[in-house]
């Protein structure tokens, strides 16, 4: 299911797994993204967040913010030849 990050409707259900990709490049949406992840999660939900670093300094702000609400359980870094650095993190609600 696609989510509208700025929609304030209550969660219809809480998910077992949430997969997000390439969603940390716009600093304007960090708070909305974290809010919707919290709304759609419970203590058993696993969140897989994958992204390529476009602006490492500004994007690092997102990871500081998410740590206040979610625990990083595992992470993986991938750098294909000539490609941007990709990070994949497995998160759960604190």
Secondary structure, DSSP 8 states (H G I E B T S, - for coil): ----TT-----SS--SEEEEES--S-GGGHHHHHHHHHHT--TT-EEEEEEE-SSHHHHHHHHHHHTTTEEEEEEEEE--TTS--EEEEEEEE-
